[in-house]
């Protein structure tokens, strides 16, 4: 009787790189849960990261972001490109899960194996993005998805964290809701690389396009910087969606020149390192190693909040190896 040779079970990183969708879903769950196994997984797939085109879609609630993302995914699939969508939703106050997790507006895309859609709960993260958005983008990139899209939660004026995630930021607004005025007042135009006036069949759409175009001109005229195009579209009828994709492609071409994309992604990586360090500080040093208790003792001894913070910072800096600061300064030159 022939002996049975067992095949070694593939690890999660290996299954991810083989294109198993279940492995991708598990990897994103690890990222969301800050699972201790995630850093090792990321290390093993990191060489495959960097090919995916990253788009952030943001704007006020009710602007039609989900419908537009659905149409963008459809048009990209017609170009035979694979698409990954992260839809960041408000969190349930009871479970911490995404309240709109079914993403009904994108239901027709869920049967397409060339599209991967994942809802993520914001879990109280400010800026409209889930904490693990960058990590999720990275594993989707390693998986081999070509176009990566994140739709922010839609909290209006706090939608700025998307800049640290995406190569191109698409800001979606609609007429009749005061979105244009709010966008200009809140500085939302500063994060936009492409502006889309959605629901363009509504009254006031043409005026809104003109006002936004004028605002962009005033901000960029005579300056060596990207001038965001203002595109009129109606995602519900697919009108203007190709124009939106063309504007995104133009921005990508702009980034490709003079190493802008590499510089932008380097800055995003540095921000990600900072985020991980902050989380490590909160978890390991502040709570885990008694720094919180140390601060409490100083407050009880009538130290001011600023005084306590300055003392803690001084103690931490003094604990570093002698000459560390000088070495780092010399190494960065």
N, C-alpha and C positions, 0 to 999 in steps of 0.2 A: 504494500500500500504506500503510495507516494505521500511524503510528509507535506503538511500544509505550511506554506511560507506566509507569514503574516506581513502585511504592508504597514510600515510605520505610519502612525497618524500624523498628518501635517499640522504644523503649528498655525496659530491664527495669522501671523504675518505671512506665512507661506500661502495660506488659503486666500488671503487678501490679494496678494500679488498674482495669484492664479485667476482672479476675477470672480470669486465666489461672493455673491451678493449678501449671503447670510453673514459672511466674515466681515464685510463692510459695515453692516448694521451693528454687529457686536463691537467692532472697533470704535464706532461713534458713541455707543453706549458707554464704553470704557472712558472715552474722552469726557462725556457729560458728567459721569460719576466721579471723575478724578481718580479713577482706579489706579492703584500702584503699579499695575502691569502695563499701563499705557506708555510711559516713557520708553520702556524697552521695545515695545512694538514700533513706536515711531522711529527709534534708532535703526531698526532692521529694515524699514521701508523708505528711509529718508532719501536714498539715492534716486528714488523714482519720483520725487516731489519736485515740482517746478514747471511742468509742461502745461498744466491746465490753465485756461483763461478764466480769470476771476472777476465776476460782476456783482456789485452790490446794488440792490433795488430798495429805495427808501422813499419816504414821503408820508404825509398825514394819513390818518385812518380814513377810509372811504374813497381814496383816490383811485382805486382800482388796481392796486399793485398785484394782487394774486391773479386776477384775470390777465393782466399784461404778461406776467411771468409765464403763465400757461401758454399764451400765444408765442412768446419768445422761444419757449422750449419746443413747441410744435414746428416753428419755422427752422430752428436749428436742426431738428431731426430730419426735416426735408432736405437739409444740406448734408445728411448722413453723419452728423456729429453727435456724439454721446453727451448726455446732459445730466448733471447732478444739481438738485435743488434743495437748499436748506431753508425751511420756512420757520422763522422764529416767531413764536406766539406768546401771548401773555400766559403767565403761570396760574394754575389753580391755587388758591390760598390754602386748600386742604391737602392736596396730594403733591403739589409742586410740579405737576405735569402740564403739558400744553393744553390749553382750553379748546383750541381749534384744530386739534391734531389730525382730524380726518381730511382737512384741506379739500373740501367738496369741489371748489372751483378747479382743482387740478386733477379731478378724478379720472378724466379721459386719458391722462398721461400715465396712470399707474399700471396699465396693462402693457406698456411699451418697455421691453427689456433694455432699450437704449436710454432709458430715463430712470434715475434713482431719486426719489423724493423722500425727504426726512423732515418731520416736524420736530422742532426743539423748543423746549420751554425756556423763557428768558430767566426764570428762577431769581427774579429780583435784580438781575443785572441792569445797570443804567446804560443809556446810550442806545437802547433798542436791540441789542444783540445778546445772544446767549454767551456765557463765559467761554464755552468750548468751541465757538464758531471756527476759529483759526485751526484748531486741532482737527475738527471734522472736515474742513476744507482740505487739510493736508492728507488725510487718509483717503478721501475721495479722489484726490489728485494721484496718489500712489496707486489706487485701484485702476486708474486709466481713463477716468471720465475727462472729456476734453473741454467742456464748458461748465464752469461751476458758478451757480447763482445763489446768492443769499438774499432773501426778502426779510427786511427788518420788521420788528413788531408794529411799527407805525405809531410812535408816541409823539410825533410832531417835532417840537423844537430840540429834542435831545438825541437826534439821529446822527450823531457825529462819529461814533465808534466804527461805523462802517468803513471809514477812510483807512483804518488800520487793518482791514481785512481784504479789500478788493483792489484790483488794478484800476477798474473803472467804476464810478458811482453814477447810477441813473436815478435822478430824483423825479418822482411822478407826482403831478399836481392835477387838480381838476377845477374847471370854472364853477362859479356859483357858490363856492364854499369859503371864499376869502383866502384860498391857499396861496395865491400869488403874493398878496400883501404879507401874510404870515411868513412866507419863505424869505421875503426881503427883510422883514423886521428881525427875524430870528437868525439871519446869517446862513440859512440853509443853502443859499446859492454858493457859498464858499466851498462846500464839499462836493458840489455837482460837477461832473464832467460832461453829462448829457442831461438836458431838461426835457421832460415829456409832459405836454398838456394833454392828459387823457380825457375821454368822454367829450371829444371835440365837437360832437353834434349838439352840445348844450349851448344855450345863449351865453355870450360873453367869451367864448373860447378864443376867437380871433383877437379880441382886445387883450386877453391874457397873454397870448403869444407875443403880441407887440410890446406889451409892458415888460415882459421878461427879457425879450431881446434887447430892449433899451437898457434895462438894468445890467445885463451882461456887458453891453458895449461900454457903459460908463465905468464898469469895474475893470475892464481889460484893455481898453483903448490905449495904444501907445506903450503897452507893457509887453515884455517877452514872456508871455504866459498863454496857456490854453484858453480859448474862448468857447465856453460850452454852447453847442448848438441847441436851439429850442425846436422841438419836434412836435407837431400836432398829430394826435392819434386817437383811435377809438378801439380799444382792445376787445370790446364786446363784439365788434364786427370785423376784427383783424385789420382794420384800416390803419395804415401808417406804421405797422409793426416792422415791415422791412426797412422803412426809413430809420426807425430807432436802432435796428441792428447795424445799419450802415454808419450811423453816427458813432456807435460804439466801436466799430471797426476803424473809423477815422482816428478816434482817440488812441486806440491800440497802436496804430501806425505812428502817431505822435510819440507815444511812449517808447517805441522801438528805436527811435532816433536818439543819438547821443547818450545811450546808456541809461535813459530815464527809468525804464522798467526795472533794471537791476538795482538802481539807487532806491527806487520806491520800495521794492521788496526787501532790501537790506534794512531800511528804516522800520518796516513792518515787523521784521524778525527781531530787531532790537526791542521794539515795544512788547513783543511776545515774551522775550526773556525777562523784561521788567515785570510783566504780569505774573509770570511763574515765580519770580523772586518775591513779589508781594504776597502771593498765596503761601509760599513757603515761610515767610516771616510771620504771617498771621497764624499759621498752623503749628509750626515747629518752634519758633522763638518766642512769640508773644504768649501763646497759651501753653505750648508743650514744655518750655524750659523756664517758666516762672517769671518771665518779664512782666506779665500783667500783674502778678502779685507784688513785684518790685515797685511798679508804678503806683499801685494801691497804697503801699507803705509810705511812699513819698507824699501822696495826696493827703493821707491821714496826718502826716507831719507838717501840714499846712503849706506844702510846696504848690506853686501855681501850675496850671496845666502846661504852660510854655516852659516853665522852669524844669518840671519833671521830664518833659520831652527832650530838652537840651541836655540834661544830665544823662539820660539814657543813651542819646546819640553819642555823647562824649565817651561814655563807658564802652560802647560798642566799637567806636573808632580806635580807642586805646587798646582794645583787645586784639586788633589786627597785628600781624607780624611787623617788626620794626623795618622801616624802609619800604613797606608795601606801596604806599602812595607814590613815592618817587619812582618806583619800578614801573607802575602802571602808566604814569605820565610819560616816562621815557619810551615805553613800549608802544604808545599810541601815536608817537611822532612819525 
